[in-house]
Each structure stands twice: as C-alpha cells, then as structure tokens.
Amino acid sequence: DIILNSVAIVFVTDIDEYVYGILCAVNISWVKMWSVEGEEECVGEIGLDKDEEEDKVDLTTEIQKLIAHVESLQLNVERHNKKLKMVLQHFPDLKDGEPFDFC
C-alpha cells in the first residue's frame, strides 16, 4: 500500500507541475498574482537564460559587424561608380554598349 500511495503522490505531483507550467505559459501574471509562494519562478516564464543572453550578445555583435561591412561595401560601390563615370567621360564610345577595342 505504501509503494502504491507513493507512486500515486509522485504522479499527481508531476501532473501538478505540468499544469503549473502550462498556466505560466498561458498567463504568467495571473499565476504570480494567485501564487502562494509569491516570487517563485515559473517554468514556462519567458526569459533569457545565461546561454541565451550570450547568444543574444553574439548575434548583436554579428549584426554590428555586418552593418559595418555593408557600409564599407557601399563606400566601395560609390568609389567604383565615380571611377566608372571618369572612364566614361574619357571614352564616350563605351556608353553605347559596343565592345571597346584597345588595339
């Protein structure tokens, strides 16, 4: 009987934890308001753990690097466009789209 009762108590406790997690995911403010324990952390609470915070920092760093790279590419395109305009001024035949003969 003791083993059967122990198994039943563990089963009910597991179900209670799952229901509590579901309620936390659905409406965390309601759970915190009615919680006897007060500030107990919900299992389903949306938040960042340490690894997720590090990933967020890594992503932010990568985004900053990409932005800097895009800006440098924009500068390169502008420089190449200026050079192309200068070349087209000296060789107006290139504007027509016909092949240019260097010989």
C-alpha positions in Angstrom: 0.0 0.0 0.0 2.8 2.5 0.9 4.5 2.0 -2.5 1.2 2.4 -4.4 0.4 5.6 -2.5 3.9 6.9 -3.1 3.6 6.3 -6.8 0.2 8.0 -6.9 1.6 11.0 -5.0 4.6 11.3 -7.4 2.2 11.0 -10.4 -0.1 13.7 -9.1 2.9 16.0 -8.3 4.2 15.6 -11.8 0.8 16.4 -13.3 0.6 19.5 -10.9 4.0 20.7 -12.2 2.9 20.3 -15.9 -0.3 22.2 -15.3 1.6 24.9 -13.4 4.0 25.2 -16.4 1.1 25.4 -18.8 -0.6 28.1 -16.8 2.7 30.1 -16.6 3.0 29.9 -20.3 -0.6 31.0 -20.9 -0.9 33.8 -18.4 2.1 34.4 -16.1 0.7 37.5 -14.4 -2.3 35.5 -13.3 -0.2 32.7 -11.8 2.1 35.2 -10.0 -1.0 37.0 -8.6 -2.5 33.8 -7.2 0.7 32.0 -6.2 1.1 31.2 -2.6 4.8 31.2 -2.9 4.9 34.7 -4.3 8.0 35.2 -6.3 8.6 31.6 -7.4 9.9 31.4 -11.0 7.5 29.9 -13.5 8.8 27.0 -15.6 7.1 28.5 -18.6 8.2 32.0 -17.9 9.6 33.7 -21.0 13.1 35.0 -20.3 16.6 34.5 -21.3 18.9 32.1 -19.5 22.7 32.7 -19.5 23.3 30.8 -22.7 20.5 32.7 -24.5 21.9 36.0 -23.2 25.3 35.1 -24.6 23.7 34.1 -27.9 21.9 37.4 -28.0 25.2 39.3 -27.4 26.9 37.2 -30.1 24.1 38.0 -32.5 24.3 41.7 -31.7 28.0 41.6 -32.4 27.5 39.8 -35.6 24.8 42.3 -36.7 27.1 45.2 -35.9 29.9 43.6 -38.0 27.5 43.0 -40.9 26.3 46.7 -40.7 30.0 47.9 -40.8 30.7 45.5 -43.7 27.7 46.8 -45.7 28.7 50.4 -45.1 32.2 49.6 -46.4 30.7 47.9 -49.4 28.6 51.0 -50.1 31.6 53.2 -50.0 33.4 50.9 -52.4 30.5 51.0 -54.8 30.4 54.8 -54.7 34.1 54.9 -55.4 33.8 52.5 -58.3 30.9 54.5 -59.7 33.0 57.7 -59.6 35.8 55.9 -61.4 33.4 54.5 -64.0 32.0 57.9 -64.7 35.5 59.2 -65.2 36.3 56.4 -67.6 33.1 57.0 -69.5 33.9 60.7 -69.8 37.3 59.8 -71.4 35.8 57.1 -73.6 32.3 58.1 -74.6 32.1 55.1 -77.0 31.7 52.8 -74.0 28.3 54.4 -73.2 26.8 52.9 -76.3 27.4 49.4 -75.1 29.6 48.4 -78.0 32.8 46.5 -77.4 35.8 48.7 -76.9 38.9 47.9 -78.9 42.1 48.6 -77.0 44.4 48.0 -80.0 
